[in-house]
Amino acid sequence: MRWTLKPKPNLETVQFLQHALQVEESIASLLVQRSIETYEQAKDFFRPSLNHLHDPFLMKDMQKAVERIQKAIESNENILVYGDYDVDGTTAVSLMSSYLKSEYPNVATYIPDRYNEGYGISFQGIDFAEDNNFTLIIALDCGIKAIDKINYAKEKNIDFIICDHHRPGEQVPNAIAVLDPKQNDCNYPYKELCGCGVGFKLIQALASKKGKTIDDLVEYLDLVATAIGADIVPITGENRILAYFGLQVINTQPRAGFKAIINQIKKETLTITDVVFIIAPRINAAGRMKHGQYAVDLLTETNVQTAEVYAKEIEDFNTDRREADKQITIEALEHIETQKEQERFTTVVYSQDWHKGVIGIVASRLIETYYRPTLVFTKSGNMLAASARSVKGFDVYNALEACSEYIEQFGGHKYAAGLTLKEENYEAFKQKFEDVVESTIDKRLLTPEISIDTQIELNEITPKFYRILSQFAPFGPGNMSPVFMSDNLEDTDYGKCVGEDNKHLRLTVKQPNSDKIVCIGFGLGDKLNLIKDKRTFKAAYSIDENEWKGNVFLQLKLRDIKE
């Protein structure tokens, strides 16, 4: 692991904030690192307010979108709410359809089949709309590159409103309205909304025309918070406000679908991490293993007993997903081992038998082992389809763009993307991707990085210190859980390997003149020799609470240790 200590922020600014807030210097330093430099900014950070959300009409085409929906309702048109099959797409469809249905009955939902139709807007979906007399389609979390599909719909007198957050191409589709803050000519102040977030801004605009306020829309924020966590968008600005209040809804008044999942897992209070690793995989499993419509049915159901039946189905899909992902990961690792090639800057593997629904998860697993920009391909109809994942600091979307001569279709973000290509182009693409990455990546990025916020002494870790730290939540990109470093640490003879195959390390440490504190290092069992015989060492860690036999105490969650 490569340890990187963040630069120390301006000392005068830190001391000013420390005095204004009456906090420890290390807390003030963490805030300044997050661009919080005044009392007012700190107040907004620690006390998020829905009143600080931006006016939705600042987004390009919002007025056009609202007017077209109003016209559809006045004219008694059929409206089709269309979205991608992942968490962001299915939550967005659930949000938009349930809001519209609360005002108007002629609303239906459509999630494309991952296997028959693929990602985004499909000709098949447009044909479905035509066959069932839908004259307006609201597309969520997709559509920004669907130029030919929108033209096809236009020929059939079907209008589109696109709500997307992916990067546009050189041209945008000829839709009635294109809502995407990443458009160059969109002046919306916050650019990092997820697809469900863009959908929320649209219902916020619609509601305002009926004299409603943001307080009337709080019930939908559980969906938005789930999409924010699952889509790994920055938890800054508006996203942090939406996630903060969405988590409150999940923990106090969850919709029936969330309640059914929470009842299964029997966990009382969920953090954004729980949403990402417990709720999101279950919602995702529907589209991965069967069909995304199962997720929409669960998230829009109002009867808890019926929702529990849906949640049980989805739990079964999730079990199947886990088994498939485990097996394919084993096979992919064997593929890489048998290749025995020269040192490569990328990991690219292919099997026609791999399940398309889990190749993105497998790509993430391969990065855990090899830490390279990674592509996992499988057969999809008469094409090959791949999921791409990247390492921290490297833009895989740009790398794919540089290989576009071999690609039929691609889209996504800096760290995750999807693409299709013809089988005969696979080897040429694989070599070009390797060449592009080798010539553009900073070689340091091929070693996993631990980004350390600041160095502290153990005696700074008090219940009050932790109480303030926990108010930095919800954590995520742009506001990660703080990572600290301490040196001159010594084990107090309790250090041992624990867990299955002794993979983990448990110890109790102290510094000169400090109290003891318990540490747990998941996956660090092989570092036991570094702490033996009273050797001093340094550690990178985060701080959390642990409960043991009814007692709650602070512990260090070790990321890494070094001599």
N, C-alpha and C positions, 0 to 999 in steps of 0.2 A: 504494500500500500504506500502511496505517495502522500505525505502529510503536507498540507499547505496552510500556513497561518495567514489569515486575512490581515491586510495592512491595518495598522492602528489608526482609528479615526482622529480627527483634529481634537487635541487635548482641551483647548478652550471651549469648543462646542460641547464636549463631553462634560466638562466641569460646570458649564452653565446649566445643562439639562439635569445633571446630578443635584445641583442646588435647587432648581425649580421644582423637581419632583420629589426631593428628599429620598433618594435611593442610593444604593451602592454605585461606585464608579463603574464596576463591570456591567451592571444593568444599563446604566446610561450609555456605555460604550456599545452594547448590543443594539440599543435603539438607534444610535447615530449611524451604525453600520446599515440599518434598514431605512436610512434617509429620514429619520424622525429627529428633528433638531430643535423643535420649539415645544413649549408647554401645550399649545393648541393641537399640534400634530400628535403629541403623545396622548392627549385626551381622546382624539378621534380614533387612535389606534387601540387604546384600552377599552374604549366605550363606543364600539361601532354603532352607527345610526342609519336606519333606512332612509332618513331624510337626506343623507349624503349621496344617495344614488343619483345618477345623471338623468336629465330630462330625455326620455326615449326619442323625442322628436329631433334631437341633435343628430341622430343616425340618418345617413343618406337614404332616401326613399321611404322613410317611415310613414310620412303623410300619405304617400301613394298606396302603401300597403293597407293602412287603416281604411282609406276611402274605398278600396276594392272589396275589402271584407264587409264593410257596411253596405255596399251596393249588393253584394251577394245575399246578405241577410234580408235586405228590403225586397229583393226580387225572388226570394224563396229558392235560390240556387242550391244545388248539392255541393258541399265542400269536402274535399279529401285531404286529410292531414297525413303527410308522407314523410317517413324518416328512416335513417339508417338503422341497422340491426344491433348496434352496440349500445352501451349504457347511455351515452350522450344522446343518441338518436331515439331510443325507446323512451327515455325520460322526457325528452322534448315533445315527442308525439303525445305522450300521456298528458303532459301539461297543457299543450295547445288544444287537444281534443276535449279534455274535461272542462277547460275554461269555456270554449265555444258552446259545448253542449249545455252548460249551465244557463246559456242565454238563447239557444237556438237548436232545434232537433236535427236538422238535415246535415249531420256531420258524421263521417266515417274515417277509419284509419287504415293505413296501408304500410306494411313493412316489407321490403323486397326480400326474397329468399336468397340467402347467402350463396347457395350452390347453383340455383337455376338462373338467377338474375345478377348476382354480384353486387358490389358496392354501389350506392348512390341511386340516382334516378334511372329507371330502366324503360325501354320501349314497352315491355310487358305491363309495367305499372300504368303507363299512359293509355295503353289499350284497355286495361281494366277500367280506367276512369271514363273512357269514351263509352264502353259497353254499358256502364252503369249510370250514365248521364251526369257525371261530375263536370262542372264547368270551371271550377277553381281548385287548384292544388296548392297547398301550403307545404313547401318542402323544408325540412329541418335537419341541420347537421350534414347537409349534402347539397349539391346543385351548382356550386360556384363555377364548375368547369363543364357543366352539362349543356353546352351550346347547341349541339345537334339534337339532343332530346327536347329541349325547350322549343326549338324550331318545329320539331315533329308535332309537339302538342299544339302549337299555334295553328298548324294546318288543320287540326281537328277542333279549333275554336275552344281550346282549353287554356285558361290563363294560369300563370305560375307566380307565386310569391316565394322567393328564396330566402331562407334564414340560415346563413352558414357562417363559419368562422375560420375555414381553411383559406390558405393563400389563393387569391385569384390568379388566373393566367393572364396573358396579355389582353385578352378579350373577356368581357363578362356576358353571360347569357342575356338574350333579349326577352327578359321577363317583365311583368307589370311592375315589380319592385324587387330589388336585390338588396337585402339587408346583410351586410358583412362589414364590420368595422375595419377589416384589414384592406379594404379597397383604398387605393391611393387618394382618391378624391372624397373619401368619407371623413368628415371632421369630428366624428364621435370621440370624446376625450379618452375613453378606455378601450384599448385594442385587444385585450386578452380574454374576452368572454368565450365561453364554450358554446356549442350549438344550442343547448337548452337555455343558456343565458341570453342568447339573441332572441330565442322564442319568448322568454320571459319579458324582455323589453317590448316585444310586440303586444303581449297581453296587457302590459302596463300602459302602453299607449291607447289600446282599445278601451281599457277600463276608465282612463282619464276622460274620454269622450262621454262617458256615462256618469261623470261626476264622482267616480270612485277614487280612492287614494291608495297608496302603497299598502296601508294597513289592511285593506280588503283583500290583498293578494298573498298574505303571509302563508296561508295554507299550502301554496304551491312551492314554497321554498325548500321543502324536503327533497323534491325532485331536482331542483337546481343545485343544491349542495352535493347531492349524490353524483350528478354529472360533473361538477367542478372537480371533485376528488378523483373520480374514475378517469377523467380525460387528462389528468395531470397538467392542467393549466395553472398559471401563477396564482397563488392565493395572496393577491395584493389588491389594492383599490376596491373596485366594485365586487370582484370575486370574493374578497375577504368578508365584506359585509354580507353578501348573499349566503356564503358558506356558514358564517357565524349564526345568522338567524335560522338558516335551514337546519342546522344541527339542533337548535332549540326545538324546532318543530318535530324532528325525528325523535327527540328524547322526551317530549311532553305530549304532543298530539299527532302521532304518526298516522298517515293514511292506512287503510286496512291492509294493503299489500305489504307495507313496511312492518306493520304490527305482526303480521303472520310470519315474516322472516325472523323478527326479533324474538317472537315466542319460541321459534325453533332453536335459536342459538342460546337463548336464556342468558342474555347479557343485559345489565341494567342501563348503564350510561354508555352511549357510543361516542367515540371521538371520530375525527375525519379519517384517521388511520383505520378504524373499524369499518367505516363506510367503504373505504377503498379495498380492504382485504376480506370483508365478510359479506356486505350487502352487494357491492358491485359485481363480484365474480358470479353470484347467483343470477343476477339480472342478465349478465353477459352470456351465461351458460345456455339460456333459451335460444338465442340467435346462433350460438356456436354449434349446438348439438341438435337442435330441432328447428325452431322458427322464432324470430323476434316478436311475433304477435303474442306469444305466450307471456312475454314480459309486460307488454302493454295491457293485456287482460288483467294481469296481477296488479299493476300500478293504477289502473282506473277502476278497479272493483271497489264498491263501497260496503259490501257485506263481509264482515270479518270471517264468518264460517266458510263462505265461498272462497275468499282470499286464501284461507288455510289449505283448501284443496289445491288451488293453483300453486301455492308455495311448495307444497309437497311434490308436485310434478317437477317444479323447477329445481328442487333439491336433488331429485333423481338425475336430472340433466347435469347438474353440477358434479355429482359423483361420477357420472360417465365421462365428463370433461376432464376430471382429475386423473382418471385412469388412462385416458387417451394421451393426455399431455405428458404423463410420466413415461409411458411406453415409447412415444415418439422421441422424447428427449434422449432416452437410452440409445435408440437407433441412430439419431443424429450425431451423438457423441462418437458412436462406433464408426459412422461414415467419415468423420473428421480424422479419427485415429488411423484408419486404413489408408487415407489419402497420402499421408507421410510426405507432404510436399515441403518445399523450402519455406522459410519464415514468410508468413502472409500477413497482410495488413487488414484482411477482411475474413469473415467466415460466411461462406455461401454453400448451402446444402440443398439437395433435391431428392425427393422420392415421390413417385406418382401415387403411392398408396397412403400417404399421410393425410390425416383429417384436416380439411381446410379451416375448420373452426378453431383449431388450437395452435396453428403455426405461429401466430403472434406471441403466444405464451412461450412456446418452445424457443423462439428467437431470443426472448428475454432470458430464459434459462441458460442458453449457450453463452450469452454475454457474461453471466455469472462465472462461467468456467474459463472462457478464452479472452474476454474483454476486448472485442473487436467490433466494428460496425458489422452487423449480421443480417443475412437474408435467408429465410427458410421458404423453399419453393415446394409446391405440390401441383398435381394435375387438376385443372378446372375446365371441364368441357374439352374444347380443342385448343385450349391455351394452358400456359403455366401461370399460376398465381403465387405471389410471394408477400410475406410480411417482413418489413424492415424495422430493425431497432438499432439505436446508436449508443455510443458511449458519451459520457458527459463532455460537452464542449465541441462536439463534432456534428455538423448539420448534414444529416443523411439525405434530406430532401434535395439540397443543392447538389449532392453527389449523384443522386438519381437523375436529376435534371441534365447533368453533364453526360449521362448515358442514354438520353432520350431517343437516339437514333435506333436503339434496339427494343424500345419499350412501346407497347400499344397504348397503355393507359397507366397513370400513376397519380397519387395525391397523398396529402398528409401534412406532417409537421416536421420540425427540426429533428426530433428524436424518434418518431414513429411514422411509418408510411406503408402504403400498399401499392402493388403494381401487378400488371399482367404483361406477358410477352409470348411470342410464338416459340414453340419448342426448338425450332431450328436456330433461334437466336440466343439460346441459353448460354452456350459456351463463350460466344463472342461477348455477350453482356457481362458474364462473370469475369472475364479478363479485363474488360474496360472498367468495370466497377473497382476491381483491384488496383488498376493503374491510377484511376482518379483519386482513390483514397490515399494510396501511397504518395502521390505527388502533392496532396493538399493537407494531409493531417499533420498536426504537431505531434511528433513521436511520443512526447510526454503523456499525451491523452490515452495511450495504449496501456498505461498502468493506472489502476483504480485510485481515485483521489479521495482522501478525507479532508474536507475543507473545515478548518478549525477557526471558530469565531474569535476566541481569546484564551489566554493562559490565566488560570486562577489558582489560589491556594485552597486546600481542602477546608480550612476553617471558615472560608467564605460561604460554604454550602450549608445554609440554615433553612429551617422551615419557612421563614419569611422570604428568603431568596427564592426558594422553589415556588412559593405561592405567587410571587410576581412573575416568574418565568412562565408558569402555567397560563397566565393571562395573555401571553404572546400568541396562544392558539386562536384559531385553527392553523396548523402548520401545513406547509406544502411548498412547492417551488416559489422562490421569491421571498419566502418567510419560513425557512426550514427550522426545525427544532434545533436550538443552539447546541453546538459541539464545543467542548472545552478541552484544554490540555493542562495536565499537572505533571511536574517532574519531582525528582527526589522521593519517589514513592517506595514503600517497602511493605512486603507481605508480612502479616503477623502470625505466620506458621499455620494458617488455616487454608492455604491455597491448595486446590485439588481439581482434578478433572471430574466432570459430572455428565449425566445424560447418556443417551444411546451412543455406544462406541467411544465413550469419554470425549465427545466432540467439544464440549463446552468447558469453560474455566470459571471456577468460583473461588473468590479470595476475599480477604478483609485487609484493607490497606490503611496506612497512616503516613503522614509526613512528620518530620521533627516538629514538635509543639502543636500537633493536631490530634483530634479524636480519631477513632477508627471508623471506617465506613465500608460497608459490604459492596462488592463488585460482582457483576456477572458478565462474562464475555462469551456470547454465542458464537460457536465456530472457532474459538481461540484455544481449544484444548492443546494444540500442538505447540503452544507458547509457554507451557508450564515451566520449562527449563530456564526461561528468562527471569523468573521470580524466585527461584529456589535459593537457599543458603543466604537469605537476607540481602540479596543483590538489590541495588536500587535500579529503578526503571521509570520510564515516563509512559503516560497513558493518554489516549484520546477517547472521550466518552461524552455521553449525554446523561442527564439526571432524570430519574423517575421515581415513582413510589412503588413499594412492594408491600404486600400484606402477608403475614405469616402468623398463624394461630391467633388471629384477631388483632394483632399489632400491626400498625402501619408505620413504615420507616422509609427514609430516603436511601436510594442505592445508586451506584454508578453503573450505567449500561455501557460496557467497554466496546469501542469500535476497533481498537488496535492497541498493542503495547510494543515498546521498543526499549532496548538497553539505554 
